[in-house]
Amino acid sequence: IDVDAIKSLVSFFENLSGNFSQSVPVSGWNQTSDPCTSNWTGIVCYDQTSPSVKSIVLKEFNLSGTFNPSLICNVASLATSVAVISLENNSLHGESFDTIANCKGLTHLYLSGNKFSGSLPDSLSQLNNLKKLEISDNGFSGPLPSLARISGLVEFVAQNNHLSGSIPEFDFLNLDTFNVSNNDFSGPIPPGGDRFAATSYLGNPQLCGVPLPVRCETQAHPPLVAQNASGDSKKNGPSTSEILMYSGYALVGLIVLLIVMLKVCKRGKKKEESIKEIDHSFHSKEKDASTATYTYESNEFKSAAMSKSEVFTGNSVESAPVSSSLIVLTSPEVNGLKFDELLKAPAELLGRGKHGSVYKVNCEEQGMTLAVKRIKDWSLASNDFKIRMKRLNNVKHPNVLPVVAFYCSRQEKLLVYEYQPNGSLLKLLHGMPTGRVFDWSSRLGVASAIVEALAFMHAELRADGIAHGNLKSSNILFNNNMEPSISEYGLMTINNRDASPLNNNTFHFNNDPIESEFRADIHALGVILLELLTGKMPMVENNGMDLATWVVSVVKEEWTVEVFDRALVREGASEERMVNLLQIAIKCVNRSPELRPSINEVAVMINNIKEEDERSMDVSESPFSMRI
Ligand SMILES: Nc1ncnc2c1ncn2[C@@H]1O[C@H](COP(=O)(O)OP(=O)(O)OP(=O)(O)O)[C@@H](O)[C@H]1O
């Protein structure tokens, strides 16, 4: 790191800590060391061989000085490299940070829980790469800049400030998290804002519109004084016309209140009567589960009946013909199963993913346990959806979980799978009951099975341009015999894909979006191989880095053995073969898609390792055995 950048970083820290007026428990942050190679507290660098600062994370350090972004953003090398500034929960102050706009590489800015005041600079809206902006619990005031210009913004939280004016139009469809509650915003909630629950807006007395219970007046209030020709209405009390107008308002208010109460009562009644009920707030509840009044996470023991009503009570179901059949693809057992029979069967939430929720449904009549995924915001039109389902149904591999049936109306799309009783690879690796061992040869067996299956699917579906699109360890499921299969192949179109930082591996390949998707599958496969080798989660605790970046940085430092799961090392798994698998994984997660190996190359390399492994071990041991 160049000397100027180090000097600036040290001044930046001096400002934060009030010129060292308080002692902060940090190491580094002096001009005689290097932030990347000397491990300064809170600094994360991209790559230790050509270092540049990626993140500055100094949250909860009791810092009470000032935040002066110019010391970072006016230094060219830092302005382009710094992606994360995280200073939340200190006592920092500062009024103007216009220069933040020069930090073009910024993706995450966390300033919540400080004592900032003044207005937010307009230049914030020039941070084109910003994904998350958290400024809640401060004293910010004035209007919001037009953040809708930032197309990749997925999170904006600004509750508990004194922000005022109208809420500007946001690209609400793109936002996952949004909260402006407890401010002084006024006027109507902009279109699309009802994607979020009322809790995102409460505490702004002059705000109106859905989802708040306060309706917006369509006409502006007539100026009260002008109503009175003599102009002395204030002194002499209200005139007759004012009294009439006030009574009018009161009457309208009363009627609105009555209508709302009536609706609430009706809704409660209907819910009891039938599970085929409309729940207008369903989508926002699912969207904002953390603030919803009831969620499965917070109420594990909710009855099965409640489960059903939550699964199938979207507006959509009302208009769907309740007795219509599912389109059955593969399993003759589910033939004839009706949509309403699915409704009646006991259901239990298995989990919520980015693209919808999955429920375990017991169909007694068919004697089957199914997993039903209710897809949210599917971007394919119904017809294309059906065509794709039928195409996928023609391509079978024993290690790819088929969709046994699906339901598709304009508003509702359900995918039905056989329930896989042994959970996912994610759970197996990261949620193992103590005492159980997921040993090396089992892991190699899983790797080999999924690579073979993926190679087969890629070969069959390349001409159709259908890659997996959402490969990850939670989509590798185990059946009764602990055989793994890939779930959800081809069901996430490009538009449905996750826009998280983890997916920055999808850089377009030669401007060919379809080839990019196939190459993204290779990256995703590499991450799964890394999970198998390290036992770590894909977005891990490693200094905020994702797994691939962390492994690559550790290996570059020649501490390769450090990356392996301790359980594998303890078991005495061959270091040579683990290193070989690691090298394959690292090739797969190469940031340049064109440098990643093809799926067939990966399959050959992994099979070689597997063959070597089998030669060296007792042949009687089953490759998927789980030792207790
Ligand atoms: N057929 C199945 N049998 C058993 N469990 C399943 C089945 N399908 C999905 N699950 C489990 O249900 C949970 C939710 O699945 P889901 O696919 O919605 O989550 P995800 O993979 O994390 O996210 P997404 O696929 O939406 O990006 C996961 O724990 C998954 O392993």
The ligand as an ORCA input file, in Angstrom:
! r2SCAN-3c Opt
* xyz 0 1
  N     -37.425    -32.226     -1.716
  C     -37.010    -31.794     -0.525
  N     -36.957    -32.626      0.520
  C     -36.526    -32.222      1.727
  N     -36.117    -30.961      1.999
  C     -36.153    -30.064      0.996
  C     -36.607    -30.429     -0.311
  N     -36.505    -29.327     -1.099
  C     -36.026    -28.328     -0.327
  N     -35.811    -28.761      0.925
  C     -35.286    -27.962      2.044
  O     -36.154    -26.882      2.290
  C     -35.405    -25.746      2.700
  C     -35.787    -24.549      1.859
  O     -35.449    -24.830      0.518
  P     -35.240    -23.681     -0.541
  O     -34.902    -24.315     -1.830
  O     -36.402    -22.742     -0.521
  O     -34.031    -22.880      0.110
  P     -32.692    -22.418     -0.477
  O     -32.098    -23.507     -1.332
  O     -31.878    -21.936      0.672
  O     -33.078    -21.142     -1.325
  P     -33.464    -20.934     -2.855
  O     -33.421    -22.284     -3.532
  O     -34.820    -20.333     -2.835
  O     -32.426    -20.001     -3.355
  C     -33.929    -26.108      2.563
  O     -33.427    -26.450      3.825
  C     -33.943    -27.323      1.669
  O     -32.832    -28.166      1.945
*
